[in-house]
């Protein structure tokens, strides 16, 4: 049971990290009322715009993607191991 809980938690956290990673740079006059800053990088945004990152944070996509993928894979491996060990009689307590 402990492997299943930890595996599920890691999978959920990794998925959230991947969903909230900055994926595109916001440019133009989207958040500005001053026409003089049009075309200047305003910052980054997540896939569906749930999180807006300040300008210069686009570099965070690689570490967040690497950590998110690692957590999702680790969680899935733990879930698979928990399912396989549940049915074997040698691990019964």
Residue pairs with C-beta under 8 A, 6 or more apart in sequence:
1 82
3 78
3 79
3 81
3 82
3 85
4 78
4 79
4 82
4 83
6 75
6 78
7 74
7 75
7 76
7 77
7 78
7 79
7 81
7 82
8 75
8 79
9 75
10 71
10 72
10 74
10 75
10 78
11 71
11 72
11 75
11 76
11 79
12 75
13 71
14 67
14 68
14 69
14 70
14 71
14 72
14 73
14 74
14 75
15 68
15 72
16 68
17 64
17 67
17 68
17 71
18 64
18 65
18 68
18 69
18 72
19 46
19 47
19 48
19 50
20 46
20 50
20 51
20 64
21 46
21 47
21 60
21 61
21 64
21 65
21 68
22 44
22 45
22 46
22 51
22 53
22 57
22 58
22 60
22 61
22 64
23 44
23 45
23 46
23 47
23 61
24 44
24 45
25 41
25 42
25 43
25 44
25 45
25 58
26 41
26 42
26 43
26 44
26 45
26 52
27 39
27 40
27 41
27 42
28 38
28 39
28 42
29 35
29 37
29 38
30 42
31 42
32 38
32 42
41 55
42 55
43 52
43 53
43 54
43 55
43 56
43 57
44 52
44 53
44 55
44 57
44 58
44 60
44 61
45 51
45 52
45 53
46 52
46 53
53 60
85 91
